[in-house]
Amino acid sequence: KLRTAVSQNKRRYKKHGYDLDLTYITNRVIAMSAPAFGGHTAYRNDIHVVARFLSLRHHGKFFVFNLCDTYTSSDGSMGNYHPQMLYNQVQRIPFEDHAPPLLAELIYFCQEASSWLQRDRKNVVVVHCKGGKGRTGVMIAALLMWTGHRRSALDALELFAYRRTED
């Protein structure tokens, strides 16, 4: 219940025994909130559960883009994780919350994500910032346009909002 309250109006993945703040925007593009460890797992995605989910559902075929700046939580712990926790299938492209990415970061993300998707039709990309909406939405919308899945920023953002949120 605490996790549901924290995720507010975001859709959650509630299948096969999982309850994750994670949404398939398309069948190959996944948005989620930042995975956590320690005491933060009471209200955020447990990184060990996320790792198990990705390994079982997309074994060897997933790549995670971590958009989080390193932050310090209220209890003083660092709010980021080591890529080994997700099988070293992680690329950090950190940029500040409530701020746009640099154009170079946006282009780099789109090039890397689309390249990964083109390598194998079973490959998926997983994108997260802290809450899995703001920075994640911007980057996924850009990717949807880059790959031709959507023709305009408005269409891409509307698809993201429709799939990621309940209302």
Contacts in CASP RR format, 6 or more apart in sequence:
PFRMAT RR
TARGET T0000
AUTHOR 0000-0000-0000
METHOD contacts of the structure
MODEL  1
KLRTAVSQNKRRYKKHGYDLDLTYITNRVIAMSAPAFGGHTAYRNDIHVV
ARFLSLRHHGKFFVFNLCDTYTSSDGSMGNYHPQMLYNQVQRIPFEDHAP
PLLAELIYFCQEASSWLQRDRKNVVVVHCKGGKGRTGVMIAALLMWTGHR
RSALDALELFAYRRTED
2 42 0 8 1.000
2 43 0 8 1.000
3 12 0 8 1.000
3 19 0 8 1.000
3 21 0 8 1.000
3 42 0 8 1.000
3 43 0 8 1.000
3 44 0 8 1.000
3 45 0 8 1.000
4 12 0 8 1.000
4 19 0 8 1.000
5 43 0 8 1.000
6 21 0 8 1.000
6 43 0 8 1.000
6 44 0 8 1.000
7 21 0 8 1.000
7 33 0 8 1.000
9 165 0 8 1.000
9 166 0 8 1.000
9 167 0 8 1.000
10 21 0 8 1.000
10 23 0 8 1.000
10 33 0 8 1.000
10 131 0 8 1.000
10 132 0 8 1.000
10 133 0 8 1.000
10 164 0 8 1.000
10 165 0 8 1.000
10 166 0 8 1.000
11 23 0 8 1.000
11 163 0 8 1.000
11 164 0 8 1.000
11 165 0 8 1.000
11 166 0 8 1.000
12 19 0 8 1.000
12 20 0 8 1.000
12 21 0 8 1.000
12 22 0 8 1.000
12 23 0 8 1.000
13 19 0 8 1.000
13 20 0 8 1.000
13 21 0 8 1.000
13 22 0 8 1.000
13 23 0 8 1.000
13 24 0 8 1.000
13 53 0 8 1.000
18 49 0 8 1.000
18 53 0 8 1.000
20 32 0 8 1.000
20 45 0 8 1.000
20 49 0 8 1.000
20 50 0 8 1.000
20 53 0 8 1.000
21 32 0 8 1.000
21 33 0 8 1.000
21 44 0 8 1.000
21 45 0 8 1.000
21 131 0 8 1.000
21 132 0 8 1.000
22 30 0 8 1.000
22 31 0 8 1.000
22 32 0 8 1.000
22 33 0 8 1.000
22 45 0 8 1.000
22 50 0 8 1.000
22 53 0 8 1.000
23 30 0 8 1.000
23 31 0 8 1.000
23 32 0 8 1.000
23 163 0 8 1.000
23 164 0 8 1.000
24 30 0 8 1.000
24 163 0 8 1.000
25 31 0 8 1.000
25 140 0 8 1.000
25 144 0 8 1.000
25 159 0 8 1.000
25 160 0 8 1.000
25 163 0 8 1.000
25 164 0 8 1.000
26 144 0 8 1.000
26 149 0 8 1.000
27 124 0 8 1.000
28 117 0 8 1.000
28 123 0 8 1.000
28 124 0 8 1.000
28 125 0 8 1.000
29 124 0 8 1.000
29 125 0 8 1.000
29 127 0 8 1.000
29 140 0 8 1.000
29 143 0 8 1.000
29 144 0 8 1.000
30 62 0 8 1.000
30 124 0 8 1.000
30 125 0 8 1.000
30 126 0 8 1.000
30 127 0 8 1.000
31 126 0 8 1.000
31 127 0 8 1.000
31 128 0 8 1.000
31 132 0 8 1.000
31 133 0 8 1.000
31 136 0 8 1.000
31 137 0 8 1.000
31 140 0 8 1.000
31 160 0 8 1.000
31 163 0 8 1.000
31 164 0 8 1.000
32 45 0 8 1.000
32 50 0 8 1.000
32 126 0 8 1.000
32 127 0 8 1.000
32 128 0 8 1.000
32 132 0 8 1.000
32 136 0 8 1.000
33 44 0 8 1.000
33 45 0 8 1.000
33 128 0 8 1.000
33 129 0 8 1.000
33 130 0 8 1.000
33 131 0 8 1.000
33 132 0 8 1.000
34 44 0 8 1.000
34 45 0 8 1.000
34 66 0 8 1.000
34 68 0 8 1.000
34 79 0 8 1.000
34 80 0 8 1.000
34 128 0 8 1.000
34 129 0 8 1.000
34 130 0 8 1.000
34 131 0 8 1.000
34 132 0 8 1.000
35 44 0 8 1.000
35 45 0 8 1.000
35 46 0 8 1.000
35 47 0 8 1.000
35 50 0 8 1.000
35 51 0 8 1.000
35 81 0 8 1.000
35 85 0 8 1.000
35 86 0 8 1.000
35 128 0 8 1.000
36 44 0 8 1.000
36 45 0 8 1.000
36 46 0 8 1.000
36 47 0 8 1.000
36 79 0 8 1.000
36 81 0 8 1.000
37 46 0 8 1.000
37 47 0 8 1.000
37 48 0 8 1.000
37 81 0 8 1.000
37 85 0 8 1.000
38 77 0 8 1.000
39 75 0 8 1.000
40 73 0 8 1.000
40 77 0 8 1.000
40 79 0 8 1.000
41 47 0 8 1.000
47 81 0 8 1.000
47 85 0 8 1.000
47 86 0 8 1.000
48 85 0 8 1.000
50 86 0 8 1.000
51 85 0 8 1.000
51 86 0 8 1.000
51 87 0 8 1.000
54 62 0 8 1.000
54 64 0 8 1.000
54 86 0 8 1.000
54 87 0 8 1.000
54 89 0 8 1.000
54 126 0 8 1.000
55 87 0 8 1.000
58 122 0 8 1.000
58 124 0 8 1.000
60 87 0 8 1.000
60 89 0 8 1.000
61 120 0 8 1.000
61 122 0 8 1.000
61 123 0 8 1.000
61 124 0 8 1.000
62 89 0 8 1.000
62 123 0 8 1.000
62 124 0 8 1.000
62 125 0 8 1.000
62 126 0 8 1.000
63 89 0 8 1.000
63 90 0 8 1.000
63 91 0 8 1.000
63 113 0 8 1.000
63 116 0 8 1.000
63 123 0 8 1.000
63 124 0 8 1.000
63 125 0 8 1.000
63 126 0 8 1.000
64 86 0 8 1.000
64 89 0 8 1.000
64 90 0 8 1.000
64 91 0 8 1.000
64 125 0 8 1.000
64 126 0 8 1.000
64 127 0 8 1.000
64 128 0 8 1.000
65 90 0 8 1.000
65 91 0 8 1.000
65 93 0 8 1.000
65 109 0 8 1.000
65 112 0 8 1.000
65 113 0 8 1.000
65 125 0 8 1.000
65 126 0 8 1.000
65 127 0 8 1.000
65 128 0 8 1.000
65 139 0 8 1.000
66 80 0 8 1.000
66 81 0 8 1.000
66 90 0 8 1.000
66 91 0 8 1.000
66 92 0 8 1.000
66 93 0 8 1.000
66 94 0 8 1.000
66 128 0 8 1.000
67 92 0 8 1.000
67 93 0 8 1.000
67 94 0 8 1.000
67 95 0 8 1.000
67 101 0 8 1.000
67 127 0 8 1.000
67 128 0 8 1.000
67 129 0 8 1.000
67 135 0 8 1.000
67 136 0 8 1.000
67 139 0 8 1.000
68 79 0 8 1.000
68 80 0 8 1.000
68 92 0 8 1.000
68 94 0 8 1.000
68 128 0 8 1.000
68 129 0 8 1.000
68 130 0 8 1.000
69 94 0 8 1.000
69 95 0 8 1.000
69 96 0 8 1.000
69 97 0 8 1.000
70 78 0 8 1.000
70 79 0 8 1.000
70 80 0 8 1.000
70 94 0 8 1.000
71 78 0 8 1.000
71 79 0 8 1.000
71 80 0 8 1.000
71 130 0 8 1.000
72 78 0 8 1.000
72 79 0 8 1.000
73 79 0 8 1.000
83 89 0 8 1.000
83 90 0 8 1.000
83 92 0 8 1.000
91 112 0 8 1.000
93 101 0 8 1.000
93 105 0 8 1.000
93 108 0 8 1.000
93 109 0 8 1.000
93 139 0 8 1.000
95 101 0 8 1.000
95 102 0 8 1.000
95 105 0 8 1.000
95 135 0 8 1.000
97 129 0 8 1.000
97 130 0 8 1.000
97 134 0 8 1.000
97 135 0 8 1.000
100 138 0 8 1.000
101 109 0 8 1.000
101 135 0 8 1.000
101 138 0 8 1.000
101 139 0 8 1.000
106 138 0 8 1.000
106 139 0 8 1.000
106 142 0 8 1.000
109 139 0 8 1.000
109 142 0 8 1.000
109 143 0 8 1.000
110 142 0 8 1.000
110 143 0 8 1.000
110 146 0 8 1.000
110 147 0 8 1.000
113 125 0 8 1.000
113 127 0 8 1.000
113 143 0 8 1.000
113 146 0 8 1.000
114 143 0 8 1.000
114 146 0 8 1.000
114 147 0 8 1.000
116 123 0 8 1.000
116 125 0 8 1.000
117 123 0 8 1.000
117 124 0 8 1.000
117 125 0 8 1.000
117 147 0 8 1.000
125 143 0 8 1.000
127 136 0 8 1.000
127 137 0 8 1.000
127 139 0 8 1.000
127 140 0 8 1.000
127 143 0 8 1.000
128 136 0 8 1.000
129 135 0 8 1.000
129 136 0 8 1.000
132 164 0 8 1.000
133 164 0 8 1.000
133 165 0 8 1.000
137 157 0 8 1.000
137 160 0 8 1.000
137 164 0 8 1.000
140 156 0 8 1.000
140 160 0 8 1.000
141 150 0 8 1.000
141 153 0 8 1.000
141 156 0 8 1.000
141 157 0 8 1.000
141 159 0 8 1.000
141 160 0 8 1.000
142 156 0 8 1.000
143 149 0 8 1.000
144 150 0 8 1.000
144 156 0 8 1.000
144 159 0 8 1.000
144 160 0 8 1.000
145 151 0 8 1.000
145 152 0 8 1.000
145 153 0 8 1.000
145 156 0 8 1.000
149 156 0 8 1.000
150 156 0 8 1.000
150 159 0 8 1.000
END
